[in-house]
Amino acid sequence: VYDKTAGLKYYKFFYEAAQEYGSMGCLGLDWSEAWHPGVTSKVLFWVGGTWQWAEWAEKFLKDLGGEAYMWENFGFGLIPAAEKGGKPNSLTHPMAFLVSSQCKHPDLAVALIAKVTNYGPNTRHAIASTHLGILKGQTDYKFYKESRLLSEALYMLDYTTFLPNSANWGTYSTITYEALAACVSGDFTPEEAVEFVVDGLNRELGDKITIK
């Protein structure tokens, strides 16, 4: 589903940020070579994921004390509501393990999936990369609870939204992002961006998309 009214609000937000306030120079920048050096000690807020906490601690701030330095100098919170009276939010990307019908040993494949998604293996991954756990009961697991970041960020799941679990999401995402990039560069007005998206979605997805 594509909502034109919501889409117009979305593109107006970013168009104004880029064209009126000059605050969108980061779109498409390389993370290590441009983004990190560009924001260090220069910005108050930026949007990222919990996994970047571990990345900053290990790759960029280790010489300053790593995670201990971050707890003294960094904070985190939900993405603020875009409109007055709205709800803050976050974004997560659920994954699914699939076993192919061509698999010669499906029982073995399922057993392997069960093993790697158990508390122990997944908690080791979660702690090392500061990704939230995938099992509800995992939050009470001794070693998971020892991670301050993972424990304190759990409340965000009450506000999270999910990327669509659709085979056509890639096409939808590409078209809407191309319109966003054009707004940020000044090539499109918000109205032109919505028109571009509607044309592109209808052309690529046909009866698989509902425009309203």
C-alpha positions as CSV (number, residue, x, y, z in Angstrom):
1,V,0.0,0.0,0.0
2,Y,1.2,3.5,-0.8
3,D,-0.5,6.4,0.9
4,K,0.0,9.6,-1.1
5,T,-0.9,11.9,1.8
6,A,1.6,10.3,4.1
7,G,4.1,10.2,1.2
8,L,3.8,14.0,0.7
9,K,4.4,14.7,4.4
10,Y,7.4,12.4,4.3
11,Y,9.0,14.1,1.3
12,K,8.2,17.6,2.6
13,F,10.0,16.8,5.9
14,F,13.2,15.8,4.1
15,Y,12.9,18.5,1.4
16,E,12.7,21.2,4.0
17,A,15.5,19.6,6.0
18,A,17.8,19.7,3.0
19,Q,16.7,22.7,1.1
20,E,15.8,25.1,3.9
21,Y,17.9,24.0,6.8
22,G,20.9,22.3,5.1
23,S,20.9,19.4,7.4
24,M,20.8,16.4,5.0
25,G,24.3,16.3,3.6
26,C,24.9,12.8,4.9
27,L,22.6,10.8,2.5
28,G,24.6,8.0,0.8
29,L,27.9,8.7,2.5
30,D,30.3,5.9,3.2
31,W,30.1,4.9,6.9
32,S,33.8,4.6,7.8
33,E,35.4,7.1,5.4
34,A,32.9,9.9,5.5
35,W,30.1,9.5,8.0
36,H,32.0,8.8,11.2
37,P,34.7,11.5,10.7
38,G,31.9,13.9,9.7
39,V,29.9,13.6,12.9
40,T,32.5,13.1,15.5
41,S,32.3,16.0,18.0
42,K,30.2,17.9,15.5
43,V,26.6,16.8,15.9
44,L,24.2,16.5,18.8
45,F,21.9,13.8,17.4
46,W,22.2,11.2,14.7
47,V,20.1,8.1,13.7
48,G,21.7,4.7,14.1
49,G,21.1,1.2,15.3
50,T,22.0,-0.6,18.6
51,W,24.6,-2.6,16.7
52,Q,26.5,0.6,16.0
53,W,27.2,1.0,19.7
54,A,29.5,-2.0,19.5
55,E,31.0,-0.7,16.3
56,W,31.9,2.7,17.8
57,A,33.3,1.1,20.9
58,E,35.6,-1.3,19.0
59,K,36.5,0.6,15.8
60,F,36.4,4.3,16.6
61,L,36.6,4.9,20.3
62,K,38.6,2.0,21.7
63,D,41.7,4.2,22.4
64,L,39.5,6.5,24.5
65,G,38.1,3.7,26.6
66,G,35.6,2.0,24.4
67,E,32.2,1.3,25.9
68,A,33.1,2.9,29.2
69,Y,33.8,6.2,27.4
70,M,30.5,5.8,25.5
71,W,28.5,5.5,28.6
72,E,30.0,8.8,29.9
73,N,29.6,10.6,26.6
74,F,26.8,9.0,24.6
75,G,23.1,8.6,25.1
76,F,20.3,6.9,23.1
77,G,16.6,7.1,22.6
78,L,13.7,6.5,20.2
79,I,13.4,8.4,16.9
80,P,11.2,11.4,17.8
81,A,7.7,11.7,16.4
82,A,7.7,13.7,13.1
83,E,4.5,15.5,14.1
84,K,3.3,17.1,17.3
85,G,1.2,14.6,19.2
86,G,2.7,11.6,17.3
87,K,4.5,8.6,18.8
88,P,8.3,8.1,18.8
89,N,9.4,5.0,17.1
90,S,12.2,2.7,16.1
91,L,12.7,0.3,13.2
92,T,13.6,-3.4,13.2
93,H,14.2,-5.9,10.5
94,P,12.8,-9.4,11.3
95,M,14.6,-12.3,9.7
96,A,13.4,-15.8,8.8
97,F,15.3,-19.0,8.4
98,L,14.0,-21.1,5.5
99,V,14.8,-24.7,4.6
100,S,14.6,-25.4,0.9
101,S,12.4,-28.1,-0.5
102,Q,15.5,-29.3,-2.3
103,C,17.4,-29.8,0.9
104,K,18.7,-33.4,1.2
105,H,18.8,-33.3,5.0
106,P,15.9,-31.0,6.2
107,D,15.9,-32.5,9.8
108,L,19.6,-31.7,10.1
109,A,19.0,-28.2,8.8
110,V,16.2,-27.5,11.2
111,A,18.3,-28.9,14.1
112,L,21.1,-26.5,13.2
113,I,18.7,-23.5,13.1
114,A,17.3,-24.5,16.5
115,K,20.9,-24.7,17.9
116,V,22.1,-21.4,16.6
117,T,18.9,-19.6,17.7
118,N,19.1,-20.9,21.3
119,Y,19.9,-18.6,24.2
120,G,23.7,-19.3,24.4
121,P,24.8,-18.9,20.7
122,N,22.4,-16.0,20.0
123,T,23.4,-14.2,23.2
124,R,27.1,-14.4,22.3
125,H,26.2,-12.8,19.0
126,A,24.0,-10.2,20.6
127,I,26.6,-9.1,23.2
128,A,29.4,-8.9,20.7
129,S,27.5,-6.9,18.1
130,T,24.9,-5.2,20.4
131,H,22.0,-6.6,18.5
132,L,18.9,-7.2,20.5
133,G,18.1,-10.8,21.2
134,I,15.6,-12.8,19.1
135,L,13.8,-14.7,21.9
136,K,11.6,-13.1,24.5
137,G,12.9,-15.3,27.3
138,Q,16.4,-14.4,26.4
139,T,16.0,-11.1,28.2
140,D,16.2,-13.0,31.5
141,Y,19.2,-15.0,30.5
142,K,22.1,-14.4,32.9
143,F,24.7,-13.4,30.3
144,Y,22.2,-11.3,28.3
145,K,21.2,-9.3,31.4
146,E,24.9,-8.5,32.0
147,S,24.9,-6.3,28.9
148,R,23.8,-2.8,30.0
149,L,23.1,-1.6,26.5
150,L,21.0,-4.6,25.5
151,S,19.0,-4.4,28.8
152,E,18.4,-0.6,28.7
153,A,17.4,-0.6,25.0
154,L,14.7,-3.3,25.4
155,Y,11.9,-0.8,26.1
156,M,12.3,0.4,22.5
157,L,10.6,-2.8,21.3
158,D,7.3,-1.4,22.6
159,Y,7.6,1.3,20.0
160,T,9.2,-0.4,17.1
161,T,7.9,-0.9,13.5
162,F,8.9,-3.6,11.1
163,L,10.2,-3.6,7.5
164,P,7.5,-5.2,5.4
165,N,7.9,-9.0,5.0
166,S,7.1,-8.9,1.3
167,A,8.9,-10.2,-1.8
168,N,8.2,-6.9,-3.4
169,W,9.7,-4.7,-0.7
170,G,12.9,-4.3,-2.6
171,T,11.2,-2.7,-5.5
172,Y,9.0,-0.5,-3.3
173,S,12.1,0.6,-1.2
174,T,14.2,1.4,-4.3
175,I,11.5,3.6,-5.9
176,T,10.7,5.5,-2.7
177,Y,14.4,6.0,-1.9
178,E,15.1,7.3,-5.4
179,A,12.4,9.9,-4.8
180,L,13.9,10.8,-1.4
181,A,17.4,11.3,-2.9
182,A,15.9,13.6,-5.6
183,C,14.2,15.7,-2.9
184,V,17.4,16.0,-0.9
185,S,19.4,17.0,-4.0
186,G,16.7,19.5,-5.0
187,D,15.9,17.7,-8.3
188,F,12.3,17.0,-7.1
189,T,9.8,19.0,-5.1
190,P,7.8,16.9,-2.6
191,E,4.8,16.8,-5.0
192,E,7.1,15.6,-7.9
193,A,8.5,12.9,-5.6
194,V,5.1,11.5,-4.9
195,E,4.2,11.5,-8.5
196,F,7.4,9.7,-9.3
197,V,6.7,7.1,-6.7
198,V,3.1,6.5,-7.8
199,D,4.2,6.1,-11.5
200,G,7.1,3.8,-10.5
201,L,5.0,1.6,-8.2
202,N,2.2,1.2,-10.7
203,R,4.7,0.4,-13.5
204,E,6.7,-2.1,-11.6
205,L,4.1,-3.7,-9.3
206,G,0.9,-3.4,-11.2
207,D,-2.0,-5.0,-9.3
208,K,0.4,-6.0,-6.4
209,I,0.2,-2.4,-5.1
210,T,-2.7,-0.3,-3.8
211,I,-2.4,3.5,-4.2
212,K,-4.6,5.6,-2.0
